[in-house]
Amino acid sequence: MSTPRDQPQYDGSPDTHGTTWITWAELASADWRETDGSGARSRESVAGERSGWGPVWTVMRTLGELHGAEHVRLVVWFF
């Protein structure tokens, strides 16, 4: 099933400003050593395996191995 990548008011709440998602395939192929504009912080230092996001990446990696990386999504809602 194909769905729009950005779905405003996904949960029907007037407080929701929008949603978006990214697949494990996209996350796995990201350059985690790339830094921000100041060169001080990398994706890895902010959200790498040793951050609070590590358990999320472990689950997504496992699901990707079972179902294919392109079929595993991290969905976020903006409030």
DSSP file (Angstrom, degrees, kcal/mol; ACC not computed):
  #  RESIDUE AA STRUCTURE BP1 BP2  ACC     N-H-->O    O-->H-N    N-H-->O    O-->H-N    TCO  KAPPA ALPHA  PHI   PSI    X-CA   Y-CA   Z-CA
    1    1 A M              0   0    0      0, 0.0     2,-0.4     0, 0.0     0, 0.0   0.000 360.0 360.0 360.0 128.9    0.0    0.0    0.0
    2    2 A S        +     0   0    0      0, 0.0     0, 0.0     0, 0.0     0, 0.0  -0.794 360.0 176.6 -94.8 131.9    1.4    3.4   -1.0
    3    3 A T        -     0   0    0     -2,-0.4     4,-0.0     4,-0.0     2,-0.0  -0.940  38.0 -91.0-131.3 155.0    0.9    6.3    1.4
    4    4 A P        -     0   0    0      0, 0.0     3,-0.1     0, 0.0     0, 0.0  -0.353  30.3-132.0 -62.5 145.0    2.0    9.9    1.3
    5    5 A R  S    S+     0   0    0      1,-0.2     2,-0.5    15,-0.1    16,-0.3   0.863  97.2  43.4 -68.5 -36.4    5.3   10.5    3.1
    6    6 A D        -     0   0    0     14,-0.1    14,-0.2    12,-0.0    -1,-0.2  -0.954  68.8-179.1-113.0 124.9    3.9   13.5    5.0
    7    7 A Q    >   -     0   0    0     12,-0.6     3,-0.9    -2,-0.5    11,-0.1  -0.844  18.3-145.7-126.5  93.7    0.4   13.1    6.4
    8    8 A P  T 3  S+     0   0    0      0, 0.0    10,-0.2     0, 0.0     9,-0.1  -0.287  82.9   6.4 -59.5 142.0   -0.9   16.2    8.2
    9    9 A Q  T >  S+     0   0    0      7,-0.2     3,-1.5     1,-0.1     8,-0.1   0.891  77.5 171.6  52.6  47.2   -3.1   15.4   11.2
   10   10 A Y  T <  S+     0   0    0     -3,-0.9    -1,-0.1     1,-0.3    67,-0.0   0.864  76.2  41.0 -53.9 -42.1   -2.4   11.7   11.0
   11   11 A D  T 3  S-     0   0    0      2,-0.2    -1,-0.3     1,-0.0    -2,-0.1   0.412 113.7-113.7 -91.6   3.8   -4.2   10.9   14.3
   12   12 A G  S <  S+     0   0    0     -3,-1.5    -2,-0.1     1,-0.3    -3,-0.0   0.378  72.0 136.8  83.4  -5.7   -7.0   13.4   13.7
   13   13 A S    >   -     0   0    0      1,-0.1     3,-1.3     2,-0.0    -1,-0.3  -0.553  56.9-140.7 -76.6 136.1   -5.9   15.6   16.5
   14   14 A P  T 3  S+     0   0    0      0, 0.0    -1,-0.1     0, 0.0    -5,-0.0   0.672 102.3  62.9 -68.5 -14.0   -6.0   19.3   15.9
   15   15 A D  T 3  S+     0   0    0     -6,-0.0     2,-0.5     2,-0.0    -2,-0.0   0.580  80.8  96.4 -85.2 -10.4   -2.8   19.5   17.9
   16   16 A T    <   -     0   0    0     -3,-1.3    63,-0.2     1,-0.1    -7,-0.2  -0.689  51.7-172.7 -83.8 127.4   -0.9   17.4   15.4
   17   17 A H        -     0   0    0     61,-3.8     2,-0.3    -2,-0.5    62,-0.2   0.617  58.4 -56.8 -95.2 -15.2    1.1   19.4   12.9
   18   18 A G  E     -A   78   0A   0     60,-0.9    60,-3.2   -10,-0.2    -1,-0.4  -0.869  44.3-122.3 157.4 171.7    2.2   16.6   10.7
   19   19 A T  E     +A   77   0A   0     -2,-0.3   -12,-0.6    58,-0.2     2,-0.3  -0.918  19.6 177.6-135.6 162.1    3.9   13.3   10.4
   20   20 A T  E     -A   76   0A   0     56,-1.8    56,-2.8    -2,-0.3     2,-0.3  -0.959   8.9-156.7-154.4 169.2    6.8   11.9    8.4
   21   21 A W  E     -A   75   0A   0     -2,-0.3     2,-0.3   -16,-0.3    54,-0.2  -0.975   5.8-159.3-148.4 161.3    8.7    8.6    8.2
   22   22 A I  E     -A   74   0A   0     52,-1.7    52,-2.8    -2,-0.3     2,-0.1  -0.994  22.1-125.9-140.9 142.3   12.0    7.1    7.1
   23   23 A T  E  >  -A   73   0A   0     -2,-0.3     4,-2.2    50,-0.2    50,-0.2  -0.448  22.1-118.0 -85.3 160.9   12.8    3.6    6.2
   24   24 A W  H  > S+     0   0    0     48,-2.3     4,-3.3    45,-0.9     5,-0.2   0.867 116.2  60.4 -63.0 -35.2   15.6    1.5    7.8
   25   25 A A  H  > S+     0   0    0     44,-1.3     4,-1.3    47,-0.3    -1,-0.2   0.914 107.1  45.0 -58.6 -42.8   17.2    1.3    4.3
   26   26 A E  H  > S+     0   0    0     43,-0.2     4,-0.5     2,-0.2    -2,-0.2   0.914 115.4  46.6 -67.6 -43.1   17.5    5.1    4.3
   27   27 A L  H >< S+     0   0    0     -4,-2.2     3,-1.1     1,-0.2    -2,-0.2   0.916 110.8  52.1 -64.8 -42.6   18.8    5.2    7.9
   28   28 A A  H 3< S+     0   0    0     -4,-3.3    -1,-0.2     1,-0.3    -2,-0.2   0.799 111.2  47.6 -65.5 -28.1   21.3    2.4    7.2
   29   29 A S  H 3< S+     0   0    0     -4,-1.3    -1,-0.3    -5,-0.2    -2,-0.2   0.480  88.2 113.1 -92.5  -2.3   22.7    4.2    4.2
   30   30 A A  S << S-     0   0    0     -3,-1.1     2,-1.2    -4,-0.5     3,-0.1  -0.329  77.7-113.7 -68.4 150.8   23.0    7.6    5.9
   31   31 A D    >   -     0   0    0      1,-0.2     3,-1.3     2,-0.1    12,-0.3  -0.744  33.6-175.3 -84.6  96.4   26.5    9.1    6.5
   32   32 A W  T 3  S+     0   0    0     -2,-1.2    12,-2.7     1,-0.3    13,-0.3   0.601  78.4  59.1 -73.5 -11.2   26.5    9.0   10.3
   33   33 A R  T 3  S+     0   0    0     10,-0.2    -1,-0.3     9,-0.1    -2,-0.1   0.542  76.9 115.0 -92.7  -8.3   29.8   10.7   10.5
   34   34 A E    <   -     0   0    0     -3,-1.3     9,-1.5     8,-0.1    10,-0.2  -0.362  58.6-143.1 -61.0 139.7   28.6   13.8    8.6
   35   35 A T  B     -B   42   0B   0      7,-0.2     7,-0.2     1,-0.2    -1,-0.1  -0.580  12.2-103.2-104.8 166.9   28.6   16.9   10.9
   36   36 A D    >   -     0   0    0      5,-2.2     3,-1.5    -2,-0.2    -1,-0.2  -0.111  55.3 -79.4 -73.4-177.8   26.4   19.8   11.3
   37   37 A G  T 3  S+     0   0    0      1,-0.3    -1,-0.1     2,-0.1    -2,-0.1   0.784 132.6  50.9 -58.3 -30.0   27.3   23.3    9.9
   38   38 A S  T 3  S-     0   0    0      3,-0.1    -1,-0.3     1,-0.0    -3,-0.0   0.643 104.1-129.6 -82.5 -14.6   29.6   24.0   12.8
   39   39 A G  S <  S+     0   0    0     -3,-1.5    -2,-0.1     2,-0.2     3,-0.1   0.521  82.2 105.6  78.6   4.5   31.4   20.7   12.4
   40   40 A A  S    S+     0   0    0      1,-0.2     2,-0.4    -5,-0.0    -3,-0.1   0.788  72.4  42.8 -89.4 -30.0   31.0   20.0   16.1
   41   41 A R        -     0   0    0      4,-0.0    -5,-2.2     3,-0.0     2,-0.2  -0.968  63.0-163.1-127.9 131.2   28.3   17.4   16.1
   42   42 A S  B  >  -B   35   0B   0     -2,-0.4     4,-1.6    -7,-0.2    -7,-0.2  -0.641  35.5-112.9-101.0 163.9   27.8   14.3   13.9
   43   43 A R  H  > S+     0   0    0     -9,-1.5     4,-3.4   -12,-0.3   -10,-0.2   0.905 119.9  55.7 -58.2 -39.9   24.6   12.3   13.5
   44   44 A E  H  > S+     0   0    0    -12,-2.7     4,-1.6     1,-0.2     6,-0.2   0.891 106.4  48.7 -61.8 -40.5   26.5    9.5   15.2
   45   45 A S  H  4 S+     0   0    0    -13,-0.3    -1,-0.2     2,-0.2    -2,-0.2   0.811 120.3  37.0 -71.0 -28.3   27.2   11.6   18.3
   46   46 A V  H  < S+     0   0    0     -4,-1.6     6,-0.2    -3,-0.1    -2,-0.2   0.859 140.4   5.0 -90.5 -40.2   23.7   12.8   18.6
   47   47 A A  H  < S+     0   0    0     -4,-3.4    -3,-0.2    -5,-0.2    -2,-0.2   0.011  94.1 128.0-139.0  30.3   21.7    9.7   17.6
   48   48 A G  S >< S-     0   0    0     -4,-1.6     3,-1.9    -6,-0.1     6,-0.4  -0.013  77.9 -76.9 -80.8-171.7   24.1    6.9   17.1
   49   49 A E  T 3  S+     0   0    0      1,-0.3     9,-0.1     4,-0.1     5,-0.1   0.794 129.7  50.9 -57.4 -32.4   24.2    3.4   18.5
   50   50 A R  T 3  S+     0   0    0     -6,-0.2    -1,-0.3     4,-0.1     2,-0.1   0.346  98.6  82.8 -92.8   7.6   25.5    4.6   21.9
   51   51 A S  S X  S-     0   0    0     -3,-1.9     3,-1.6    -7,-0.1    -4,-0.1  -0.331 105.1 -86.3 -94.7-176.8   22.8    7.2   22.3
   52   52 A G  T 3  S+     0   0    0      1,-0.3     4,-0.3    -6,-0.2    -5,-0.1   0.654 126.9  64.5 -64.0 -15.0   19.2    6.8   23.5
   53   53 A W  T >> S+     0   0    0     -5,-0.3     4,-2.0     1,-0.2     3,-0.7   0.599  74.5  93.5 -83.1 -12.5   18.3    5.9   20.0
   54   54 A G  H <> S+     0   0    0     -3,-1.6     4,-2.2    -6,-0.4    -1,-0.2   0.877  82.7  50.6 -50.4 -48.1   20.5    2.7   20.0
   55   55 A P  H 3> S+     0   0    0      0, 0.0     4,-2.1     0, 0.0    -1,-0.3   0.858 108.7  53.2 -61.4 -33.4   17.7    0.4   21.0
   56   56 A V  H <> S+     0   0    0     -3,-0.7     4,-2.7    -4,-0.3    -2,-0.2   0.933 109.2  48.3 -64.7 -44.9   15.4    1.8   18.2
   57   57 A W  H  X S+     0   0    0     -4,-2.0     4,-2.7     1,-0.2    -1,-0.2   0.873 109.2  54.1 -64.6 -36.4   18.2    1.1   15.6
   58   58 A T  H  X S+     0   0    0     -4,-2.2     4,-2.2    -5,-0.2    -1,-0.2   0.930 111.4  44.3 -62.5 -45.4   18.6   -2.5   17.0
   59   59 A V  H  X S+     0   0    0     -4,-2.1     4,-2.7     2,-0.2     5,-0.2   0.928 115.0  48.2 -65.4 -45.1   14.9   -3.2   16.6
   60   60 A M  H  X S+     0   0    0     -4,-2.7     4,-2.5     1,-0.2    -2,-0.2   0.904 111.1  50.7 -63.5 -40.3   14.7   -1.7   13.2
   61   61 A R  H  X S+     0   0    0     -4,-2.7     4,-2.1     2,-0.2    -1,-0.2   0.930 111.9  47.7 -61.5 -45.6   17.8   -3.6   12.1
   62   62 A T  H  X S+     0   0    0     -4,-2.2     4,-1.6     1,-0.2    -2,-0.2   0.930 113.4  46.7 -62.4 -46.3   16.3   -6.9   13.3
   63   63 A L  H  X S+     0   0    0     -4,-2.7     4,-3.1     1,-0.2     5,-0.4   0.880 109.8  55.3 -63.2 -37.3   13.0   -6.2   11.6
   64   64 A G  H  X S+     0   0    0     -4,-2.5     4,-2.1     1,-0.2     5,-0.2   0.881 106.0  51.1 -62.4 -38.4   14.9   -5.2    8.4
   65   65 A E  H  < S+     0   0    0     -4,-2.1    -1,-0.2     1,-0.2    -2,-0.2   0.854 117.3  40.3 -66.1 -34.0   16.7   -8.5    8.4
   66   66 A L  H  < S+     0   0    0     -4,-1.6    -2,-0.2    -5,-0.2    -1,-0.2   0.872 134.2  16.2 -80.4 -39.7   13.3  -10.3    8.7
   67   67 A H  H  < S-     0   0    0     -4,-3.1    -3,-0.2    -5,-0.1    -2,-0.2   0.462 115.6 -86.2-119.0  -4.8   11.2   -8.3    6.4
   68   68 A G    ><  -     0   0    0     -4,-2.1     3,-2.1    -5,-0.4     4,-0.2   0.309  33.7-104.9  97.9 130.2   13.5   -6.2    4.2
   69   69 A A  G >  S+     0   0    0      1,-0.3   -44,-1.3    -5,-0.2     3,-1.1   0.792 118.2  59.3 -58.7 -31.5   15.0   -2.8    5.1
   70   70 A E  G 3  S+     0   0    0      1,-0.2    -1,-0.3   -46,-0.2    -2,-0.1   0.607 102.1  55.8 -74.8  -9.7   12.7   -1.0    2.8
   71   71 A H  G <  S+     0   0    0     -3,-2.1     2,-0.5    -7,-0.1    -1,-0.2   0.342  89.9  84.6-102.7   4.8    9.6   -2.3    4.7
   72   72 A V    <   -     0   0    0     -3,-1.1   -48,-2.3    -4,-0.2     2,-0.4  -0.941  60.4-175.8-112.3 124.6   10.7   -1.1    8.1
   73   73 A R  E     -A   23   0A   0     -2,-0.5     2,-0.6   -50,-0.2   -50,-0.2  -0.926  26.2-148.6-125.7 143.7    9.7    2.5    9.0
   74   74 A L  E     -A   22   0A   0    -52,-2.8   -52,-1.7    -2,-0.4     2,-0.4  -0.961  26.4-163.2-103.1 119.4   10.3    4.9   11.8
   75   75 A V  E     -A   21   0A   0     -2,-0.6     2,-0.4   -54,-0.2   -54,-0.2  -0.880   6.2-170.5-108.9 134.7    7.2    7.2   12.0
   76   76 A V  E     -A   20   0A   0    -56,-2.8   -56,-1.8    -2,-0.4     2,-0.4  -0.952  10.4-152.1-125.0 146.8    7.2   10.5   13.9
   77   77 A W  E     -A   19   0A   0     -2,-0.4     2,-0.5   -58,-0.2   -58,-0.2  -0.926  12.0-143.4-112.9 140.1    4.3   12.9   14.7
   78   78 A F  E      A   18   0A   0    -60,-3.2   -61,-3.8    -2,-0.4   -60,-0.9  -0.921 360.0 360.0-107.2 122.8    4.9   16.6   15.2
   79   79 A F              0   0    0     -2,-0.5    -1,-0.1   -63,-0.2   -63,-0.0   0.359 360.0 360.0-112.9 360.0    2.9   18.3   17.9
